[in-house]
């Protein structure tokens, strides 16, 4: 892959639980791990009815330089849109140069 195709600046986010030291309350949410250069390629759109309103789900792939710490529990944010990771696909050539992730953007059950 040509590194010039990695033209989208995305945020890699990971789910974290943090405890407030003053109140002891546990806060759950996603936190940005790192900003990365990636290529986002949409592949299909599916429209359906959920919660009595029309919804759409976009699937595609994100390709970035290889990282060993990304799992399907992480997510990406690009221009305010959240992309959940469906699966991790290995680099077909060396296995350690690039990482391709199947993604979906749209409604989620949580």
Secondary structure, DSSP 8 states (H G I E B T S, - for coil): --GGG--EEEEEEEEEEEE-TTT--EEEEEEEEEEEEEEEEEEEEEEEEETTEEEEEEEEEEEEE--SS--TT-EEEETTEEEEEEEEE--SSSSSSEEEEEEEEE----
